[in-house]
Each structure stands twice: as C-alpha cells, then as structure tokens.
Amino acid sequence: MSTPTGPASGLPVRMPRPRQPGRHRRPEPLVAPEGAPALVLAVPGTPSSATRSLADEVVSIARSELPGLDARIGYLDGDDEEFPTLQAVLAHAAEERTAGFEQARAAGLDVKEPDGPVAVVVPLLAGPDSALLRQVRQAVMDSRVAAELTDVLGPHPLLAEALHVRLSEAGLARADRARLFTVATAADGIILASVGGDEAVQAAGITGMLLAARLAVPVMAAALDEEGSIASVAEQLRDSGSQQLALAPYLIGPEIDASLVEEAAKEVGCSAAEALGPYPAIGKLALAKYTSALGITPQQAQSTPAH
C-alpha cells in the first residue's frame, strides 16, 4: 500500500532511468527553425474538393515530419475564394512576416528585420512538366515576393516504392517479393505513364528502373500527353514477351484529368493502378525539397537558423 510520499516500506522504488550520454542518447524532437520561410505547395490542375483533400494530407505529412513548419497551399488555377492562388498565398505570407516584425518592434523587442526568402515553393509534381513549371515561375514572379522555387519531387526511390504500393493495391503486383504467394492478376510488364513530354519520360524512366528492380518485371515509361506513346510502349513490351500489362500513373493526381489514364489503359487493353496521391512519401519528399533549399537537414532543423 502506498503512502502520500511514495510506496509503502519494503516495496521497490522505481527510479527514472538516467539520460544516456553521447551518441546513444535519444534525439530531441525536431522542430522548424524560428523565422523559417513558409513551405508553399504549388498545386497544378483544376482545383476541386478532392484536390484540396490530397494537398491537405501532403502538407499534414510534412508538418508531422517537422513540427512548427509553416506549410501552405497555393493553386495554380485557383480562384482566390475557395482555392487561393499561388500568387495570393505568397503575398499573404510576405504581409504576415512584415506585420510580425512591426508588432515585435512596437512591443519594444530587439528583433532583426527579416531577410531571405519569404517562402520556398515546392511544385506538387512527380516529374518535370515544362508548361506547368513555367506557370509556377510566372506566379512567383507576379507575386513580387522573394521566394525560392524547388525542383519537382522525382525521380526518387520513394516514388518507386509508392508506385509498387499502388500496383499491389490494384492487384497488379505482389505486395512483397519475399512472400511465397502469387497474385493471379499480377502484371508481367508495366507502362509508367507520365506527362510533360520527352523530358518527363526520361525522368520517369529512372524511377522505372528502380520499380523494375522491385518487381522483377520490365518497366517502360511513356507519355500520356503524346499521341501514340502509350500504345508504342505497350507494343514493345508485348514484343519482348510480356502478356499481361499494367498502367502505373507516374502522377500525383491533380496535374491531369483522371479520365486520360482510363482511356489510355482501355486503348492498350490493360488495367491501371491509381495515381500516387497523398502517399506518405509525397509529403516527405516535399519537405526534403524545402530543407534542401534552405541548406538544412532534418537533423539540423532544430538549431539552424533560416538563411
């Protein structure tokens, strides 16, 4: 029986474990540097409630990886009402930073005038799309805000993982090569569908090699936005011996009308997986682009000031 001061006499007293010194010590929780620029996710395509839900989930993943992160969403084709445009989001971030500085000065605090970028803009694109990236750059210029624009999210091994998961969810690939079971509908050839022309196909091909290594089946990239590209690749795969093809969209989702994926799959007579969507890797890659642009790593994020 316990007493107000602790366990009754004779019972063992549980003492807290001492904090481990040196490199084995558990790291402190990471937080965003104070005064760091906002991460602004640039979302392409026609905005919709589904697009907003996807973007919200991506920034939520980024925030969970780096608490304290100021993450916002700007739509390339927004309406500044339900879906704020990228220009408006950047302008608002700049106004908030200036207002915060002026309030701190008015309160008598000795604060330095903010400098460096107001925001780091991360395009929500798996691969390069010159037309969409021009639109992002133009929006940043029109905002007249000091902002850094990062590269697209891929190619990256995490995107190969995401593609594998989407294919397995559709019953088109085994979830794990090590498991001793087969999927009756598993594909023996994958068409990796990208948008953005030849440059996008080449970039998708790099992730495709990583996916091929995971699945142990041939993977070839093709362009959804180039007539005949999907059919040509399907023919090459069948000529090389693949009988059961699958279409894997190398897309996050908002950048293209989903019906184009369905039509392409129907054209070549194969099944299609879902787009990458808000797979956790997307949020992690967006954050990685942000921290790389600032010259920090997640390990440094707690103590390194923003540039």
N, C-alpha and C positions, 0 to 999 in steps of 0.2 A: 504494500500500500504506500502511495506516495504522500509526501508532506509538502507544505507550501514551498519549501526550499529545495525540493528535489526528491529522488527516490528514497524509500524507507531504508533504514540501516540494513546492510547485508546484500542489497541488490546492486548489480553492477551499474556503474555510471557511464553512460555513452558520451564520450568526448568527441567534439568535432575533429575531423581529420585535418592534420596540418596541411597548409597550402604547399604544393610541390614546387621547389625552386627550379630554376634553369629551364632547359628546352622542353622538359616533360610537363611543364605547367600548362594547364588548360588555358587556351587563349581567351582573352576578354571578348565579349560580344562586339562585333564590328558595327560602326555607325558611319554615316556620311560625314565628311569634313564640314566644319562650320563654315557657312557662307559659300558652300559649293554651288556651282551653276545647276540649274534645273535640267533634268533629263526630259527632253520633249520627243515623244514618239510621233513620227510623221506617218500618218495612216493614209494609204492611197485608196483610190476607188470611190464609188458612190456610197456615202455613209448610210448606215442602217442600224437598227437596234442590235442585230447580230454582230455587226462590225464593232459597235461600241462595247458590247459584252466581251468580245475577243480582246480588244485593246485594253480594257479594264483589267482583264485577267493577266495580260502580259506585264503591265506596269505593277500589278499586285505582286507578281513573282519577283520582279526586280526589287521592289521595296522590301520584300521578305529576305532577300539576299543581302541588302544593305539598308538597315533601319535608319530612318532620318532622311532618306533620299527624297528630294522634291521631284516627283515624276508627274508629267502632264501629257495630255494627248491633244494633238492638232491634226485636223483633217485637211487633206489637200483639196478636196472638193466640198468643204464644209459650207454651212450657211450662216455662221456666226449667231445662230439662235440655239437650236438643239445640238448642233455639231459645230463647235468653234473651229475656225480656220487656223492653219498653222501660223499665219501672219499675226492673227489676233492673240493667240496663246503666247507667242514670243513677245509681243508688245506689252501684254499684261504682266509677264514675268519681269520685264525691264522696269515697268512702273512700280511694281511691288518692291523691287530691290532698292530703287531710288527713295521710295516712301519710307522704307525701313531704316535707311541710312539717315534721312532727315529727322525721323522720330527719335532715333538714338541720339543725334546731335542736340535736338531740342531738350532731351531729358538730361543733358549735361554729360553724356558718356563720351569718353575719348575713343572714338571709332575712326578707322581709316576709310576714306572714300572708296567704295567698291570699284575694282577694275577687273580686267579679264572678261571672258565670255559670260553673258547672262545665262546662256543655255547651251547644251550640247544636243543637237538634233540627230536622232537615230531613225533612219528610214526603216519602216516595217516591211522589209523585202528580203527574201531568201537569197536572191541573186540579182545581178546588175540589170537594170532596165533604164536605158539612157533617156527615154521620154519621161518616165516618172521622176528620175533623178534631176532632170532639168527643171521639172515642175517644183521639186523640193527646193532646189537652189534659188529659183526665182522667188518663191515665197519667203525665203530667208532674206533675200536682198530687199524685197518690198517691205519687210517689217522694219528695216533700218535699225535692227538690233544686232549687237555683237554676239554672234552665235557660231559655234563650230559644227560642221556637218561631218558625220562619220561615214564610213563605207557601209555597204549592205551587210547582212548577217552571215552570209556564206561565201565560199564553201567552208564547211567545218564538220568534224567528226560527229558532233552532237546532232547535226541535221541528218546525217546518215542514220543515226540511232532513231530519230523521230520518224523518218521515212519507214524504217523497219517496223516500228510500232504500229504505224497507220496501216501498213500492209497486213500485219498479223491480225489487227482488229477487224479487217475486212475478210479474213480467212484466206488471204492470198500468199501468206508466208508463215513459216513456223515462228513462234514467239522466241524460241531459243534453239539454236542448232544442236546443243548438247542433249536436249531431251529426245528420248527414243520413241517419238511418235510422229506420224505423218499427218499432214493436212491434205485432204483429198483434192481441194481446190487450189493448192499451192502452185504459184506460177513458176515456170522454168525459164522465164525471160521477162525483164522489167523495162518498160519505157518510162524514162524520167522526163516528165513534161514541164517545161519552163516557159517563161515569157520574157521577151526582151531581145529576141533575135540571136545572131551567132554568138555574141559575147556571152549571153546568158546560157546558151547551150554548152559552151566551153567550160564555164564556171560550174554548171550543173554536172558536167562530166567528171569533175574532180570528186565531188561528193558521191557521184555514181560509182566510182571505183571503190570507195570506202563501203558503199552499200553492197556492191558485188562481193566484196571480201566477207561481209557479214552473212550473206545469204548463200554464197557459193553457187550463184547463177549469174548469167550475163545481164548487165545493165547498160542501156544506151540512152543518152539524152536526146531530146527532140524539142522543137519549138511549137507551142500551141498556137502562137500568133503568126506562123508562117505556113501557108497552104502547102499541103503535101508532106510536111516534115514528119508528122506522126506516122503517116502511112508508110513512108520510105523506111523509117527505122523499124517499124513492125515487120516489113518485108525482109529487111536484113536479118533480124532476129530469127524469123521463121526459116530463112535460107540456111542459117547456121545450125538449125536443129531444134530450136525452141518451139514447142507445140502449144503451150498454154501461157499466153502473155497476160501481163497486168500493167495498168497505167498508174504510176505514182506521181501525183502532182508535186513538183518542187516549188510549191507556192504556200504562202501563209494563209491566203484566202481572199482578203478584200481587194487584191490588185487585179482580179479578173472575174468575169461573170462565171459562176459555177457551171452554168449550162454548157460552156465551151468544153469543159472536161468530160461531161457526159456524152456530148456529141462526138468528141474525138475517140472515146472508148468504143462507142457504138460503130463508128466508121471502120475501126480495125478489128471489131468483133472480140473485145476483151472486157474484163471487169476493171473497175477503177477504185482506188483507195480514196479516203478523204484527204483534203488538204492538211497541211501541218497544223494550222490553227493555233490555239494557245497552249501547245505542248510546253512543258516547263523549260526545255532547252531554249525556247524563243526568248523568254524573259531573261534567262541567264546570259544569252549572247548579246541582247540589247544592253544589259548592264556592263558586260565586258567591253563593248564598244565605247560606252560612256567613260569608264575608268581609264581605258587606254588613251582616250582623247585628252584626259586631264593629266596623264602621266603618272597615275597612281595605280596600285594594285589593291585588291580587296584586303590584303594583309596590312597595307599601309593606310587604309582608308580612315581609320580612327584618328590617326595622329598627323596626317599630312594635309597641310592647307591647300586650298584650290589655287591654281595659278591665276 
